[in-house]
Each structure stands twice: as C-alpha cells, then as structure tokens.
Amino acid sequence: MDWGNVTAEDLVDALREVDWSSPPRPLSEFFSRFTVPRSSSKWDSRFKCNLYYYRTNYFLLIVSVLILGFLRRPLAIVAALLTALSIAFLNDSFAGTFSERVTRTVRQFSPHLAAKMRPPLTPVIRGRPSSKRAIYICGRPRWVFVLIFSSASFILWFVSAGLLTVLWALAFGLLATILHASFRTPNLKARLNTFREEFRAVWRNYSEL
C-alpha cells in the first residue's frame, strides 16, 4: 500500500473496520529503530503506516497515561472507561465481538432473552444486501449504546471534576503517539501486515456479494 495516497478519511475508516483484538507489538519491536524522515511525504507515509500497524500499542499507551492521571479520582477512571467504550463501539469488529459475547453469556441464563438480542436480518435483493450492513449491539442499533455510554461518561466527568486532568493526560498520550509514529522507522513486518489486511478486506467484500 502506498500510504502517501491514503487520505485521513480512508485511515479512519480502516481503523474503524479493522480488528482491534490483536495483541500489541513487542516492546523490543516498538522501541527498535528511530530515524528522522527525509521529507514531508516520507513523514506522511510513515505516520499513517505506524498509526495503523501499532494501533493497539498506542491505544494501551493512552489508556495507561489516563489511568496514571486518575489514581486519585476513582469516578474519573469510570468516566474514562465509559468514554473509551463509547469510542470503541464505533469500531465494527469490537461492536460485533462485544455483542456476541454478551449474548452468549445471557443465553446461559435466559435463552428467551438472548433470542431477542439477535440483530435483525438484512433484506437481500438480487443476491446483494439492499443497503450497507448496519451494526447492532445486543439487538439494538449501535448509536443507542454510544449515546448511553457517552452520556453516562459526561455526567461522571462533571461530578468528578476530572476533565482538566483527562485533557492533560490525553494531550501527553497523543503527543507521545505522534512522536513515536513520526520517528519509528517502518519495518518489513509492518508492510507485510498491511498487505495481509488489504487481502482480508478484499476477501470480506467478495464474500458478502
């Protein structure tokens, strides 16, 4: 993939659709080799490639910084977790996995309730879905869970008065992410992983036809 031709919108769509359950990269690889990009185009390509390849590491880095900043504010920790969940629900893979695991757990206690948590069937016209596949969580549209969790997190942020703390912690985590993605030299594993994800995306689109 030529990351220089990838727009910010394409990168956001890829991060939204990709599987985030993969384990983080080893620290020996994460802190392996750093160089200064030779041009702005090289920096742009490197930044997008690293942001996609080390996405799990960056996510854990930001979460760790937030947790360290909230050690004295328990309510702020809960608010941060609810905010992270509301953002994670925007990822298709996470939303599907979360819904499947919750439904499976509920089925052990109440099969009738679990049956109501199944997503509605998508109508098919001429062998293809009539519209883009909508994402459901526990039988409800995804936006319902995003709205509930984000509203609850907003209330807790207000009660705990930890908004300023999270802004400083988030700024530090984002700055560390930007610096690492800018100076970490992409390796061969990152490029091979990109081609593998491209193949999976093409195969997934083909199988849905």
Accessible surface in RSA format (square Angstrom, percent):
REM  Atomic radii and reference values for relative SASA: ProtOr
REM  Chains: A
REM  Algorithm: Lee & Richards
REM  Probe-radius: 1.40
REM  Slices: 20
REM RES _ NUM      All-atoms   Total-Side   Main-Chain    Non-polar    All polar
REM                ABS   REL    ABS   REL    ABS   REL    ABS   REL    ABS   REL
RES MET A   1    83.88  43.4  43.82  29.0  40.06  95.4  55.48  47.2  28.41  37.6
RES ASP A   2    89.49  62.7  74.08  73.7  15.42  36.5  35.57  83.7  53.92  53.8
RES TRP A   3    16.08   6.5  15.22   7.4   0.87   2.0  12.56   6.7   3.52   5.7
RES GLY A   4    38.80  47.8   0.00   N/A  38.80  47.8  16.25  44.6  22.55  50.5
RES ASN A   5   115.77  79.8  90.12  87.1  25.65  61.8  32.75  78.8  83.01  80.2
RES VAL A   6    20.57  13.5  18.17  16.5   2.39   5.8  19.66  17.1   0.91   2.5
RES THR A   7    74.95  53.3  69.57  70.5   5.38  12.8  71.26  95.7   3.69   5.6
RES ALA A   8    74.14  68.2  66.52 102.7   7.62  17.3  67.99  95.7   6.15  16.3
RES GLU A   9   128.17  73.6 119.92  90.7   8.24  19.6  41.66  80.6  86.51  70.6
RES ASP A  10    73.48  51.5  68.01  67.7   5.47  12.9  17.89  42.1  55.60  55.4
RES LEU A  11    13.72   7.6  13.26   9.5   0.46   1.2  13.72   9.6   0.00   0.0
RES VAL A  12    92.14  60.6  91.64  83.0   0.50   1.2  91.64  79.6   0.50   1.4
RES ASP A  13    54.09  37.9  54.07  53.8   0.02   0.0  14.95  35.2  39.13  39.0
RES ALA A  14    35.83  32.9  26.29  40.6   9.54  21.7  34.26  48.3   1.56   4.1
RES LEU A  15    33.04  18.4  31.09  22.2   1.95   4.9  31.29  22.0   1.75   4.7
RES ARG A  16    56.44  23.7  50.44  25.7   6.00  14.3  35.19  48.1  21.25  12.9
RES GLU A  17    70.57  40.5  59.61  45.1  10.96  26.1  12.25  23.7  58.32  47.6
RES VAL A  18    10.93   7.2   3.93   3.6   7.01  16.9  10.73   9.3   0.20   0.6
RES ASP A  19    65.45  45.8  61.65  61.4   3.80   9.0  26.93  63.4  38.52  38.4
RES TRP A  20    74.70  30.0  59.92  29.0  14.79  34.7  59.41  31.7  15.30  24.8
RES SER A  21    85.34  72.1  48.91  65.3  36.43  83.9  44.46  94.7  40.88  57.3
RES SER A  22    39.24  33.2  31.47  42.0   7.76  17.9  34.26  72.9   4.98   7.0
RES PRO A  23   106.34  77.5  96.06  87.6  10.28  37.4 101.89  84.1   4.44  27.6
RES PRO A  24    60.57  44.1  47.13  43.0  13.44  48.9  47.62  39.3  12.95  80.5
RES ARG A  25    48.55  20.4  44.40  22.6   4.15   9.9   4.66   6.4  43.89  26.6
RES PRO A  26    76.43  55.7  64.56  58.9  11.86  43.1  76.43  63.1   0.00   0.0
RES LEU A  27   126.33  70.4 119.73  85.7   6.59  16.6 119.99  84.3   6.33  17.0
RES SER A  28    95.69  80.9  69.30  92.5  26.39  60.8  59.88 127.5  35.81  50.2
RES GLU A  29    19.38  11.1  15.28  11.6   4.11   9.8  18.25  35.3   1.13   0.9
RES PHE A  30    11.52   5.8  11.52   7.1   0.00   0.0  11.52   7.0   0.00   0.0
RES PHE A  31   120.92  60.5 101.47  62.9  19.45  50.6 101.47  61.5  19.45  55.7
RES SER A  32    69.12  58.4  35.88  47.9  33.24  76.6   8.52  18.1  60.60  84.9
RES ARG A  33   148.31  62.3 144.56  73.7   3.75   8.9  47.09  64.4 101.22  61.3
RES PHE A  34    90.50  45.3  63.70  39.5  26.81  69.8  63.82  38.7  26.69  76.4
RES THR A  35    48.26  34.3  40.29  40.8   7.97  19.0  45.23  60.8   3.03   4.6
RES VAL A  36   113.34  74.6  98.60  89.3  14.74  35.5  98.60  85.7  14.74  40.0
RES PRO A  37    24.81  18.1  11.53  10.5  13.28  48.3  12.35  10.2  12.46  77.4
RES ARG A  38   209.15  87.8 170.43  86.9  38.73  92.2  80.49 110.0 128.66  78.0
RES SER A  39    53.42  45.1  39.31  52.5  14.11  32.5  48.52 103.3   4.90   6.9
RES SER A  40    95.67  80.8  80.58 107.5  15.09  34.8  53.16 113.2  42.52  59.6
RES SER A  41    76.51  64.7  66.78  89.1   9.73  22.4  55.17 117.5  21.34  29.9
RES LYS A  42   107.23  52.3 103.99  63.8   3.24   7.7  54.08  48.7  53.15  56.6
RES TRP A  43    95.69  38.4  95.69  46.3   0.00   0.0  89.61  47.8   6.08   9.9
RES ASP A  44    40.72  28.5  40.69  40.5   0.03   0.1  13.28  31.2  27.44  27.4
RES SER A  45    32.85  27.8  32.84  43.8   0.01   0.0  13.07  27.8  19.78  27.7
RES ARG A  46    27.24  11.4  24.97  12.7   2.26   5.4   4.88   6.7  22.35  13.5
RES PHE A  47    40.00  20.0  40.00  24.8   0.00   0.0  40.00  24.2   0.00   0.0
RES LYS A  48    24.05  11.7  24.05  14.8   0.00   0.0  12.82  11.5  11.22  12.0
RES CYS A  49     5.87   4.4   5.50   6.1   0.37   0.9   2.13   5.4   3.74   4.0
RES ASN A  50     0.00   0.0   0.00   0.0   0.00   0.0   0.00   0.0   0.00   0.0
RES LEU A  51    37.75  21.0  37.32  26.7   0.43   1.1  37.32  26.2   0.43   1.1
RES TYR A  52    14.74   6.9  14.74   8.4   0.00   0.0   5.32   4.0   9.43  11.6
RES TYR A  53     5.00   2.3   2.16   1.2   2.83   7.4   1.43   1.1   3.57   4.4
RES TYR A  54     0.83   0.4   0.63   0.4   0.20   0.5   0.60   0.5   0.23   0.3
RES ARG A  55    10.32   4.3   7.42   3.8   2.90   6.9   5.03   6.9   5.29   3.2
RES THR A  56    16.86  12.0  16.61  16.8   0.25   0.6  14.57  19.6   2.29   3.5
RES ASN A  57    12.57   8.7   7.83   7.6   4.74  11.4   3.68   8.9   8.89   8.6
RES TYR A  58     7.22   3.4   7.22   4.1   0.00   0.0   7.22   5.4   0.00   0.0
RES PHE A  59    88.81  44.4  84.96  52.6   3.85  10.0  88.28  53.5   0.53   1.5
RES LEU A  60    79.58  44.3  78.35  56.1   1.23   3.1  79.12  55.6   0.45   1.2
RES LEU A  61    54.73  30.5  49.44  35.4   5.30  13.3  54.26  38.1   0.48   1.3
RES ILE A  62    30.07  17.1  30.01  22.4   0.06   0.1  30.01  21.6   0.06   0.2
RES VAL A  63    35.76  23.5  35.72  32.3   0.05   0.1  35.76  31.1   0.00   0.0
RES SER A  64    56.10  47.4  53.21  71.0   2.89   6.7  27.90  59.4  28.20  39.5
RES VAL A  65    21.79  14.3  20.38  18.5   1.41   3.4  20.45  17.8   1.35   3.6
RES LEU A  66    24.94  13.9  24.94  17.8   0.00   0.0  24.94  17.5   0.00   0.0
RES ILE A  67    75.63  43.0  75.43  56.2   0.19   0.5  75.63  54.5   0.00   0.0
RES LEU A  68   125.61  70.0 110.55  79.1  15.06  37.9 110.81  77.8  14.80  39.8
RES GLY A  69    32.55  40.1   0.00   N/A  32.55  40.1  19.32  53.0  13.23  29.6
RES PHE A  70     1.04   0.5   1.04   0.6   0.00   0.0   1.04   0.6   0.00   0.0
RES LEU A  71   118.52  66.0  92.57  66.2  25.95  65.2  93.02  65.3  25.50  68.6
RES ARG A  72   230.03  96.6 201.19 102.6  28.84  68.7  78.41 107.2 151.62  91.9
RES ARG A  73    92.53  38.9  89.34  45.5   3.19   7.6  14.80  20.2  77.73  47.1
RES PRO A  74    98.43  71.7  95.81  87.3   2.62   9.5  97.36  80.4   1.06   6.6
RES LEU A  75    79.62  44.3  79.29  56.7   0.33   0.8  79.36  55.7   0.26   0.7
RES ALA A  76     0.00   0.0   0.00   0.0   0.00   0.0   0.00   0.0   0.00   0.0
RES ILE A  77    46.95  26.7  46.85  34.9   0.10   0.2  46.95  33.8   0.00   0.0
RES VAL A  78    68.26  44.9  68.26  61.8   0.00   0.0  68.26  59.3   0.00   0.0
RES ALA A  79     0.00   0.0   0.00   0.0   0.00   0.0   0.00   0.0   0.00   0.0
RES ALA A  80    14.02  12.9   9.07  14.0   4.95  11.3  10.72  15.1   3.30   8.8
RES LEU A  81    95.68  53.3  94.72  67.8   0.96   2.4  94.89  66.6   0.79   2.1
RES LEU A  82    34.12  19.0  34.12  24.4   0.00   0.0  34.12  24.0   0.00   0.0
RES THR A  83    41.73  29.7  41.73  42.3   0.00   0.0  41.32  55.5   0.41   0.6
RES ALA A  84    29.84  27.4  23.47  36.2   6.37  14.5  28.33  39.9   1.51   4.0
RES LEU A  85    53.03  29.5  52.47  37.5   0.56   1.4  52.94  37.2   0.09   0.2
RES SER A  86     6.75   5.7   5.91   7.9   0.84   1.9   1.75   3.7   5.00   7.0
RES ILE A  87   109.43  62.3 105.43  78.5   4.00   9.6 105.75  76.2   3.68  10.0
RES ALA A  88    23.66  21.8  15.46  23.9   8.20  18.6  23.55  33.2   0.11   0.3
RES PHE A  89     0.00   0.0   0.00   0.0   0.00   0.0   0.00   0.0   0.00   0.0
RES LEU A  90    86.27  48.0  85.79  61.4   0.48   1.2  86.03  60.4   0.24   0.6
RES ASN A  91    11.18   7.7  10.14   9.8   1.04   2.5  10.42  25.1   0.76   0.7
RES ASP A  92    26.76  18.7  21.49  21.4   5.26  12.4   8.90  20.9  17.86  17.8
RES SER A  93    31.94  27.0  19.35  25.8  12.59  29.0  20.01  42.6  11.93  16.7
RES PHE A  94    65.15  32.6  60.42  37.4   4.73  12.3  64.98  39.4   0.16   0.5
RES ALA A  95     0.00   0.0   0.00   0.0   0.00   0.0   0.00   0.0   0.00   0.0
RES GLY A  96    35.12  43.3   0.00   N/A  35.12  43.3  30.64  84.1   4.48  10.0
RES THR A  97    49.13  34.9  46.77  47.4   2.36   5.6  27.34  36.7  21.79  32.9
RES PHE A  98    55.24  27.6  50.52  31.3   4.71  12.3  54.71  33.2   0.52   1.5
RES SER A  99    11.19   9.5  11.19  14.9   0.00   0.0   3.98   8.5   7.21  10.1
RES GLU A 100   100.73  57.8  91.83  69.5   8.90  21.2  37.91  73.3  62.82  51.3
RES ARG A 101   150.87  63.3 148.63  75.8   2.24   5.3  42.50  58.1 108.37  65.7
RES VAL A 102    45.03  29.6  42.50  38.5   2.53   6.1  44.98  39.1   0.05   0.1
RES THR A 103    11.52   8.2  11.52  11.7   0.00   0.0   9.92  13.3   1.60   2.4
RES ARG A 104   118.33  49.7 117.21  59.7   1.12   2.7  46.21  63.2  72.12  43.7
RES THR A 105    74.48  53.0  73.65  74.7   0.83   2.0  48.95  65.7  25.53  38.6
RES VAL A 106    32.30  21.3  30.21  27.3   2.09   5.0  32.30  28.1   0.00   0.0
RES ARG A 107   107.15  45.0 102.42  52.2   4.73  11.3  47.12  64.4  60.03  36.4
RES GLN A 108   139.43  78.0 100.06  73.1  39.37  93.7  40.33  85.8  99.11  75.2
RES PHE A 109   165.34  82.7 131.60  81.5  33.75  87.8 135.82  82.3  29.53  84.5
RES SER A 110    37.99  32.1  35.35  47.2   2.64   6.1  22.44  47.8  15.55  21.8
RES PRO A 111    90.01  65.6  84.35  76.9   5.66  20.6  84.72  69.9   5.29  32.9
RES HIS A 112   129.79  70.9 122.15  84.9   7.64  19.6  95.49  98.4  34.30  39.9
RES LEU A 113    90.58  50.4  90.09  64.5   0.49   1.2  90.41  63.5   0.17   0.5
RES ALA A 114     1.70   1.6   1.33   2.1   0.36   0.8   1.57   2.2   0.13   0.3
RES ALA A 115    48.34  44.4  34.99  54.0  13.35  30.4  36.03  50.7  12.31  32.6
RES LYS A 116   131.75  64.3 111.49  68.4  20.25  48.2  71.52  64.4  60.23  64.2
RES MET A 117    22.49  11.6  21.53  14.3   0.95   2.3  18.24  15.5   4.25   5.6
RES ARG A 118   155.25  65.2 143.00  72.9  12.25  29.2  44.37  60.6 110.89  67.2
RES PRO A 119    77.65  56.6  68.01  62.0   9.64  35.0  68.01  56.1   9.64  59.9
RES PRO A 120    74.56  54.3  53.36  48.6  21.19  77.0  64.70  53.4   9.86  61.3
RES LEU A 121   173.27  96.5 150.74 107.8  22.54  56.7 152.49 107.1  20.79  55.9
RES THR A 122    56.42  40.1  38.30  38.8  18.12  43.2  23.14  31.1  33.28  50.3
RES PRO A 123    87.73  63.9  75.84  69.1  11.89  43.2  87.73  72.4   0.00   0.0
RES VAL A 124    95.29  62.7  63.57  57.6  31.72  76.4  63.57  55.2  31.72  86.0
RES ILE A 125   109.17  62.1 101.35  75.5   7.82  18.8 104.16  75.0   5.02  13.6
RES ARG A 126   234.97  98.7 189.87  96.8  45.09 107.4  80.54 110.1 154.42  93.6
RES GLY A 127    53.13  65.5   0.00   N/A  53.13  65.5  34.05  93.4  19.08  42.7
RES ARG A 128   144.99  60.9 144.80  73.8   0.19   0.5  36.73  50.2 108.26  65.6
RES PRO A 129    59.94  43.7  43.33  39.5  16.61  60.4  43.33  35.8  16.61 103.3
RES SER A 130    55.57  47.0  19.91  26.6  35.66  82.1  18.71  39.9  36.86  51.6
RES SER A 131    73.36  62.0  58.87  78.6  14.49  33.4  49.54 105.5  23.83  33.4
RES LYS A 132   166.10  81.0 138.00  84.7  28.10  66.9 112.56 101.3  53.55  57.0
RES ARG A 133   135.93  57.1 122.60  62.5  13.33  31.7  54.07  73.9  81.86  49.6
RES ALA A 134    61.19  56.3  42.73  65.9  18.46  42.0  50.77  71.5  10.42  27.6
RES ILE A 135    23.07  13.1  13.29   9.9   9.78  23.6  14.34  10.3   8.74  23.7
RES TYR A 136    64.55  30.1  51.71  29.4  12.84  33.4  16.98  12.8  47.57  58.6
RES ILE A 137     0.00   0.0   0.00   0.0   0.00   0.0   0.00   0.0   0.00   0.0
RES CYS A 138    16.23  12.3  11.04  12.3   5.18  12.2   6.95  17.6   9.28  10.0
RES GLY A 139    12.05  14.9   0.00   N/A  12.05  14.9   0.36   1.0  11.69  26.2
RES ARG A 140   133.86  56.2 133.86  68.2   0.00   0.0  34.63  47.3  99.23  60.1
RES PRO A 141    44.63  32.5  44.63  40.7   0.00   0.0  44.63  36.9   0.00   0.0
RES ARG A 142    43.55  18.3  41.39  21.1   2.16   5.1   6.43   8.8  37.13  22.5
RES TRP A 143   163.36  65.6 158.31  76.6   5.06  11.9 146.03  77.9  17.33  28.1
RES VAL A 144    36.73  24.2  36.45  33.0   0.28   0.7  36.67  31.9   0.06   0.2
RES PHE A 145    38.17  19.1  38.17  23.6   0.00   0.0  38.17  23.1   0.00   0.0
RES VAL A 146    32.20  21.2  32.20  29.1   0.00   0.0  32.20  28.0   0.00   0.0
RES LEU A 147   101.94  56.8  99.72  71.3   2.22   5.6 101.76  71.5   0.18   0.5
RES ILE A 148   101.81  57.9  96.53  71.9   5.27  12.7 100.38  72.3   1.43   3.9
RES PHE A 149    40.96  20.5  40.19  24.9   0.77   2.0  40.96  24.8   0.00   0.0
RES SER A 150    42.12  35.6  38.12  50.9   3.99   9.2  29.59  63.0  12.52  17.5
RES SER A 151    50.53  42.7  43.68  58.3   6.85  15.8  34.44  73.3  16.09  22.5
RES ALA A 152    36.54  33.6  31.52  48.6   5.02  11.4  35.44  49.9   1.10   2.9
RES SER A 153     5.24   4.4   5.24   7.0   0.00   0.0   0.00   0.0   5.24   7.3
RES PHE A 154   144.01  72.0 142.64  88.4   1.36   3.6 143.86  87.2   0.15   0.4
RES ILE A 155   105.87  60.2 104.18  77.6   1.69   4.1 105.87  76.2   0.00   0.0
RES LEU A 156    37.47  20.9  37.47  26.8   0.00   0.0  37.47  26.3   0.00   0.0
RES TRP A 157    27.53  11.0  26.17  12.7   1.36   3.2  19.16  10.2   8.37  13.6
RES PHE A 158   167.22  83.7 147.00  91.0  20.22  52.6 154.91  93.9  12.31  35.2
RES VAL A 159    92.94  61.2  65.32  59.1  27.62  66.6  70.79  61.5  22.15  60.1
RES SER A 160    14.46  12.2   2.41   3.2  12.05  27.8   8.92  19.0   5.54   7.8
RES ALA A 161    71.78  66.0  50.42  77.8  21.36  48.6  59.67  84.0  12.12  32.1
RES GLY A 162     0.00   0.0   0.00   N/A   0.00   0.0   0.00   0.0   0.00   0.0
RES LEU A 163    99.21  55.3  98.57  70.5   0.64   1.6  98.57  69.2   0.64   1.7
RES LEU A 164   121.36  67.6 117.56  84.1   3.80   9.6 118.46  83.2   2.90   7.8
RES THR A 165    37.02  26.3  31.78  32.2   5.24  12.5  20.41  27.4  16.62  25.1
RES VAL A 166    14.16   9.3  14.16  12.8   0.00   0.0  14.16  12.3   0.00   0.0
RES LEU A 167    95.59  53.2  90.74  64.9   4.85  12.2  91.11  64.0   4.48  12.1
RES TRP A 168   181.63  72.9 176.75  85.6   4.87  11.4 166.60  88.8  15.02  24.4
RES ALA A 169    10.78   9.9   4.48   6.9   6.30  14.3  10.07  14.2   0.71   1.9
RES LEU A 170    64.31  35.8  64.31  46.0   0.00   0.0  64.31  45.2   0.00   0.0
RES ALA A 171    55.90  51.4  44.78  69.1  11.12  25.3  51.44  72.4   4.47  11.8
RES PHE A 172   125.13  62.6 120.44  74.6   4.68  12.2 124.16  75.3   0.96   2.8
RES GLY A 173     0.00   0.0   0.00   N/A   0.00   0.0   0.00   0.0   0.00   0.0
RES LEU A 174    80.56  44.9  80.52  57.6   0.04   0.1  80.52  56.6   0.04   0.1
RES LEU A 175    98.18  54.7  96.18  68.8   2.01   5.0  97.53  68.5   0.65   1.7
RES ALA A 176    29.83  27.4  21.49  33.2   8.34  19.0  26.29  37.0   3.54   9.4
RES THR A 177     8.25   5.9   8.25   8.4   0.00   0.0   8.25  11.1   0.00   0.0
RES ILE A 178    80.90  46.0  80.90  60.3   0.00   0.0  80.90  58.3   0.00   0.0
RES LEU A 179    90.58  50.4  89.03  63.7   1.55   3.9  89.38  62.8   1.20   3.2
RES HIS A 180    15.16   8.3  11.01   7.7   4.15  10.6  14.80  15.3   0.36   0.4
RES ALA A 181     0.00   0.0   0.00   0.0   0.00   0.0   0.00   0.0   0.00   0.0
RES SER A 182     7.31   6.2   7.31   9.8   0.00   0.0   5.10  10.9   2.21   3.1
RES PHE A 183    73.49  36.8  73.49  45.5   0.00   0.0  73.49  44.6   0.00   0.0
RES ARG A 184     5.75   2.4   5.75   2.9   0.00   0.0   0.00   0.0   5.75   3.5
RES THR A 185    25.01  17.8  24.46  24.8   0.54   1.3  24.46  32.9   0.54   0.8
RES PRO A 186    20.80  15.2  15.32  14.0   5.49  19.9  15.75  13.0   5.05  31.4
RES ASN A 187    38.50  26.6  31.52  30.5   6.99  16.8  31.18  75.1   7.32   7.1
RES LEU A 188   120.77  67.3 115.86  82.9   4.92  12.4 115.86  81.4   4.92  13.2
RES LYS A 189   112.70  55.0 108.71  66.7   3.99   9.5  75.62  68.1  37.08  39.5
RES ALA A 190     0.29   0.3   0.25   0.4   0.05   0.1   0.25   0.3   0.05   0.1
RES ARG A 191   119.78  50.3 117.72  60.0   2.06   4.9  41.19  56.3  78.59  47.6
RES LEU A 192   103.85  57.8  98.92  70.8   4.93  12.4  99.25  69.7   4.60  12.4
RES ASN A 193     7.99   5.5   5.13   5.0   2.86   6.9   5.77  13.9   2.22   2.1
RES THR A 194     3.65   2.6   3.44   3.5   0.21   0.5   2.94   4.0   0.71   1.1
RES PHE A 195   108.60  54.3 104.06  64.5   4.54  11.8 104.32  63.2   4.28  12.2
RES ARG A 196   119.97  50.4 113.35  57.8   6.62  15.8  47.37  64.7  72.60  44.0
RES GLU A 197    26.57  15.3  22.83  17.3   3.74   8.9   5.33  10.3  21.24  17.3
RES GLU A 198    61.20  35.1  56.42  42.7   4.77  11.4  29.22  56.5  31.98  26.1
RES PHE A 199   138.27  69.2 133.29  82.6   4.98  13.0 137.70  83.5   0.58   1.6
RES ARG A 200   120.83  50.7 116.56  59.4   4.27  10.2  39.63  54.2  81.20  49.2
RES ALA A 201    34.50  31.7  34.21  52.8   0.29   0.7  34.31  48.3   0.20   0.5
RES VAL A 202   101.75  67.0  99.71  90.3   2.05   4.9 100.86  87.6   0.89   2.4
RES TRP A 203   148.84  59.7 147.28  71.3   1.56   3.7 124.79  66.5  24.05  39.0
RES ARG A 204    97.61  41.0  95.34  48.6   2.27   5.4  46.69  63.8  50.92  30.9
RES ASN A 205    90.72  62.6  87.32  84.4   3.40   8.2  27.47  66.1  63.25  61.1
RES TYR A 206   142.34  66.5 134.92  76.8   7.42  19.3  89.28  67.1  53.06  65.4
RES SER A 207    70.33  59.4  38.14  50.9  32.19  74.2  35.04  74.6  35.29  49.4
RES GLU A 208    83.35  47.9  67.74  51.3  15.61  37.2  35.43  68.5  47.92  39.1
RES LEU A 209   119.17  66.4  80.18  57.4  39.00  98.0  87.51  61.5  31.66  85.2
END  Absolute sums over single chains surface
CHAIN  1 A    13835.5      12193.0       1642.5       9794.2       4041.2
END  Absolute sums over all chains
TOTAL         13835.5      12193.0       1642.5       9794.2       4041.2
